[in-house]
Amino acid sequence: GGNHMAIAMAVLKFIGGLLPFVQELLKAVM
């Protein structure tokens, strides 16, 4: 299924959007 692929892409986009936020959080904690 193509639906599975769409879900995977959505998850990747979500993680990609979170990465900068996580990096800033780690910098603040360090």
PQR file of N, CA, C, O and H, with PARSE charges and radii, in Angstrom:
ATOM      1  N   GLY A   1       0.545  -1.133   0.000 -0.4000 1.5000
ATOM      2  CA  GLY A   1       0.000   0.000   0.000 -0.0000 2.0000
ATOM      3  C   GLY A   1       0.640   1.331   0.000  0.5500 1.7000
ATOM      4  O   GLY A   1       1.654   1.598   0.645 -0.5500 1.4000
ATOM      5  N   GLY A   2      -0.023   2.172  -0.779 -0.4000 1.5000
ATOM      6  CA  GLY A   2       0.413   3.559  -0.835 -0.0000 2.0000
ATOM      7  C   GLY A   2       0.120   4.292   0.455  0.5500 1.7000
ATOM      8  O   GLY A   2       0.795   5.265   0.789 -0.5500 1.4000
ATOM      9  H   GLY A   2      -0.847   1.954  -1.303  0.4000 1.0000
ATOM     10  N   ASN A   3      -0.898   3.822   1.193 -0.4000 1.5000
ATOM     11  CA  ASN A   3      -1.253   4.489   2.448 -0.0000 2.0000
ATOM     12  C   ASN A   3      -0.110   4.396   3.440  0.5500 1.7000
ATOM     13  O   ASN A   3       0.178   5.351   4.161 -0.5500 1.4000
ATOM     14  H   ASN A   3      -1.446   3.031   0.921  0.4000 1.0000
ATOM     15  N   HIS A   4       0.539   3.241   3.475 -0.4000 1.5000
ATOM     16  CA  HIS A   4       1.665   3.024   4.392 -0.0000 2.0000
ATOM     17  C   HIS A   4       2.777   4.028   4.106  0.5500 1.7000
ATOM     18  O   HIS A   4       3.405   4.564   5.019 -0.5500 1.4000
ATOM     19  H   HIS A   4       0.305   2.465   2.889  0.4000 1.0000
ATOM     20  N   MET A   5       3.006   4.270   2.812 -0.4000 1.5000
ATOM     21  CA  MET A   5       4.055   5.202   2.389 -0.0000 2.0000
ATOM     22  C   MET A   5       3.709   6.615   2.840  0.5500 1.7000
ATOM     23  O   MET A   5       4.581   7.356   3.293 -0.5500 1.4000
ATOM     24  H   MET A   5       2.496   3.834   2.070  0.4000 1.0000
ATOM     25  N   ALA A   6       2.436   6.991   2.716 -0.4000 1.5000
ATOM     26  CA  ALA A   6       2.007   8.336   3.110 -0.0000 2.0000
ATOM     27  C   ALA A   6       2.218   8.536   4.601  0.5500 1.7000
ATOM     28  O   ALA A   6       2.648   9.605   5.035 -0.5500 1.4000
ATOM     29  H   ALA A   6       1.728   6.389   2.347  0.4000 1.0000
ATOM     30  N   ILE A   7       1.918   7.511   5.384 -0.4000 1.5000
ATOM     31  CA  ILE A   7       2.096   7.600   6.838 -0.0000 2.0000
ATOM     32  C   ILE A   7       3.583   7.748   7.165  0.5500 1.7000
ATOM     33  O   ILE A   7       3.957   8.547   8.023 -0.5500 1.4000
ATOM     34  H   ILE A   7       1.570   6.643   5.032  0.4000 1.0000
ATOM     35  N   ALA A   8       4.422   6.980   6.481 -0.4000 1.5000
ATOM     36  CA  ALA A   8       5.865   7.053   6.724 -0.0000 2.0000
ATOM     37  C   ALA A   8       6.390   8.453   6.405  0.5500 1.7000
ATOM     38  O   ALA A   8       7.215   8.991   7.144 -0.5500 1.4000
ATOM     39  H   ALA A   8       4.118   6.331   5.783  0.4000 1.0000
ATOM     40  N   MET A   9       5.911   9.043   5.306 -0.4000 1.5000
ATOM     41  CA  MET A   9       6.350  10.388   4.924 -0.0000 2.0000
ATOM     42  C   MET A   9       5.908  11.411   5.959  0.5500 1.7000
ATOM     43  O   MET A   9       6.658  12.329   6.289 -0.5500 1.4000
ATOM     44  H   MET A   9       5.241   8.606   4.707  0.4000 1.0000
ATOM     45  N   ALA A  10       4.687  11.254   6.474 -0.4000 1.5000
ATOM     46  CA  ALA A  10       4.168  12.180   7.483 -0.0000 2.0000
ATOM     47  C   ALA A  10       5.006  12.098   8.752  0.5500 1.7000
ATOM     48  O   ALA A  10       5.306  13.118   9.372 -0.5500 1.4000
ATOM     49  H   ALA A  10       4.077  10.508   6.206  0.4000 1.0000
ATOM     50  N   VAL A  11       5.381  10.883   9.135 -0.4000 1.5000
ATOM     51  CA  VAL A  11       6.195  10.689  10.338 -0.0000 2.0000
ATOM     52  C   VAL A  11       7.574  11.327  10.149  0.5500 1.7000
ATOM     53  O   VAL A  11       8.090  11.990  11.049 -0.5500 1.4000
ATOM     54  H   VAL A  11       5.136  10.054   8.631  0.4000 1.0000
ATOM     55  N   LEU A  12       8.163  11.120   8.965 -0.4000 1.5000
ATOM     56  CA  LEU A  12       9.480  11.701   8.687 -0.0000 2.0000
ATOM     57  C   LEU A  12       9.426  13.222   8.740  0.5500 1.7000
ATOM     58  O   LEU A  12      10.328  13.867   9.276 -0.5500 1.4000
ATOM     59  H   LEU A  12       7.743  10.583   8.234  0.4000 1.0000
ATOM     60  N   LYS A  13       8.345  13.797   8.172 -0.4000 1.5000
ATOM     61  CA  LYS A  13       8.198  15.256   8.178 -0.0000 2.0000
ATOM     62  C   LYS A  13       8.048  15.758   9.602  0.5500 1.7000
ATOM     63  O   LYS A  13       8.601  16.795   9.967 -0.5500 1.4000
ATOM     64  H   LYS A  13       7.612  13.273   7.737  0.4000 1.0000
ATOM     65  N   PHE A  14       7.292  15.010  10.408 -0.4000 1.5000
ATOM     66  CA  PHE A  14       7.069  15.383  11.809 -0.0000 2.0000
ATOM     67  C   PHE A  14       8.392  15.373  12.579  0.5500 1.7000
ATOM     68  O   PHE A  14       8.692  16.304  13.327 -0.5500 1.4000
ATOM     69  H   PHE A  14       6.843  14.168  10.112  0.4000 1.0000
ATOM     70  N   ILE A  15       9.176  14.313  12.387 -0.4000 1.5000
ATOM     71  CA  ILE A  15      10.471  14.197  13.072 -0.0000 2.0000
ATOM     72  C   ILE A  15      11.416  15.300  12.594  0.5500 1.7000
ATOM     73  O   ILE A  15      12.145  15.888  13.392 -0.5500 1.4000
ATOM     74  H   ILE A  15       8.932  13.557  11.779  0.4000 1.0000
ATOM     75  N   GLY A  16      11.400  15.576  11.294 -0.4000 1.5000
ATOM     76  CA  GLY A  16      12.248  16.623  10.737 -0.0000 2.0000
ATOM     77  C   GLY A  16      11.912  17.983  11.334  0.5500 1.7000
ATOM     78  O   GLY A  16      12.796  18.813  11.548 -0.5500 1.4000
ATOM     79  H   GLY A  16      10.807  15.098  10.645  0.4000 1.0000
ATOM     80  N   GLY A  17      10.625  18.206  11.600 -0.4000 1.5000
ATOM     81  CA  GLY A  17      10.206  19.475  12.189 -0.0000 2.0000
ATOM     82  C   GLY A  17      10.603  19.565  13.647  0.5500 1.7000
ATOM     83  O   GLY A  17      10.847  20.656  14.162 -0.5500 1.4000
ATOM     84  H   GLY A  17       9.907  17.532  11.425  0.4000 1.0000
ATOM     85  N   LEU A  18      10.670  18.414  14.323 -0.4000 1.5000
ATOM     86  CA  LEU A  18      11.001  18.404  15.748 -0.0000 2.0000
ATOM     87  C   LEU A  18      12.501  18.527  16.015  0.5500 1.7000
ATOM     88  O   LEU A  18      12.907  19.040  17.058 -0.5500 1.4000
ATOM     89  H   LEU A  18      10.471  17.527  13.904  0.4000 1.0000
ATOM     90  N   LEU A  19      13.325  18.056  15.072 -0.4000 1.5000
ATOM     91  CA  LEU A  19      14.775  18.040  15.299 -0.0000 2.0000
ATOM     92  C   LEU A  19      15.370  19.361  15.778  0.5500 1.7000
ATOM     93  O   LEU A  19      16.088  19.364  16.778 -0.5500 1.4000
ATOM     94  H   LEU A  19      12.995  17.640  14.225  0.4000 1.0000
ATOM     95  N   PRO A  20      15.103  20.490  15.105 -0.5600 1.5000
ATOM     96  CA  PRO A  20      15.688  21.762  15.561  0.2800 2.0000
ATOM     97  C   PRO A  20      15.248  22.094  16.982  0.5500 1.7000
ATOM     98  O   PRO A  20      16.033  22.610  17.778 -0.5500 1.4000
ATOM     99  N   PHE A  21      13.987  21.794  17.296 -0.4000 1.5000
ATOM    100  CA  PHE A  21      13.462  22.060  18.638 -0.0000 2.0000
ATOM    101  C   PHE A  21      14.203  21.231  19.683  0.5500 1.7000
ATOM    102  O   PHE A  21      14.548  21.725  20.756 -0.5500 1.4000
ATOM    103  H   PHE A  21      13.349  21.375  16.649  0.4000 1.0000
ATOM    104  N   VAL A  22      14.442  19.960  19.349 -0.4000 1.5000
ATOM    105  CA  VAL A  22      15.163  19.070  20.271 -0.0000 2.0000
ATOM    106  C   VAL A  22      16.595  19.558  20.472  0.5500 1.7000
ATOM    107  O   VAL A  22      17.117  19.524  21.587 -0.5500 1.4000
ATOM    108  H   VAL A  22      14.162  19.559  18.477  0.4000 1.0000
ATOM    109  N   GLN A  23      17.228  20.011  19.391 -0.4000 1.5000
ATOM    110  CA  GLN A  23      18.605  20.516  19.486 -0.0000 2.0000
ATOM    111  C   GLN A  23      18.669  21.725  20.405  0.5500 1.7000
ATOM    112  O   GLN A  23      19.571  21.818  21.237 -0.5500 1.4000
ATOM    113  H   GLN A  23      16.805  20.038  18.485  0.4000 1.0000
ATOM    114  N   GLU A  24      17.724  22.656  20.269 -0.4000 1.5000
ATOM    115  CA  GLU A  24      17.698  23.849  21.116 -0.0000 2.0000
ATOM    116  C   GLU A  24      17.486  23.449  22.565  0.5500 1.7000
ATOM    117  O   GLU A  24      18.091  24.019  23.473 -0.5500 1.4000
ATOM    118  H   GLU A  24      16.991  22.580  19.593  0.4000 1.0000
ATOM    119  N   LEU A  25      16.618  22.460  22.775 -0.4000 1.5000
ATOM    120  CA  LEU A  25      16.328  21.977  24.129 -0.0000 2.0000
ATOM    121  C   LEU A  25      17.600  21.396  24.751  0.5500 1.7000
ATOM    122  O   LEU A  25      17.915  21.674  25.908 -0.5500 1.4000
ATOM    123  H   LEU A  25      16.126  21.997  22.037  0.4000 1.0000
ATOM    124  N   LEU A  26      18.327  20.589  23.978 -0.4000 1.5000
ATOM    125  CA  LEU A  26      19.566  19.989  24.482 -0.0000 2.0000
ATOM    126  C   LEU A  26      20.594  21.062  24.812  0.5500 1.7000
ATOM    127  O   LEU A  26      21.296  20.971  25.819 -0.5500 1.4000
ATOM    128  H   LEU A  26      18.072  20.363  23.038  0.4000 1.0000
ATOM    129  N   LYS A  27      20.679  22.090  23.948 -0.4000 1.5000
ATOM    130  CA  LYS A  27      21.632  23.182  24.186 -0.0000 2.0000
ATOM    131  C   LYS A  27      21.294  23.902  25.483  0.5500 1.7000
ATOM    132  O   LYS A  27      22.187  24.272  26.245 -0.5500 1.4000
ATOM    133  H   LYS A  27      20.109  22.163  23.130  0.4000 1.0000
ATOM    134  N   ALA A  28      20.016  24.098  25.727 -0.4000 1.5000
ATOM    135  CA  ALA A  28      19.580  24.805  26.936 -0.0000 2.0000
ATOM    136  C   ALA A  28      19.891  23.976  28.180  0.5500 1.7000
ATOM    137  O   ALA A  28      20.239  24.520  29.228 -0.5500 1.4000
ATOM    138  H   ALA A  28      19.291  23.797  25.108  0.4000 1.0000
ATOM    139  N   VAL A  29      19.761  22.653  28.054 -0.4000 1.5000
ATOM    140  CA  VAL A  29      19.983  21.771  29.208 -0.0000 2.0000
ATOM    141  C   VAL A  29      21.471  21.619  29.513  0.5500 1.7000
ATOM    142  O   VAL A  29      21.871  21.592  30.677 -0.5500 1.4000
ATOM    143  H   VAL A  29      19.478  22.211  27.203  0.4000 1.0000
ATOM    144  N   MET A  30      22.282  21.519  28.474 -0.4000 1.5000
ATOM    145  CA  MET A  30      23.723  21.306  28.662 -0.0000 2.0000
ATOM    146  C   MET A  30      24.377  22.433  29.460  0.5500 1.7000
ATOM    147  O   MET A  30      25.583  22.399  29.702 -0.5500 1.4000
ATOM    148  H   MET A  30      21.957  21.541  27.528  0.4000 1.0000
TER
END
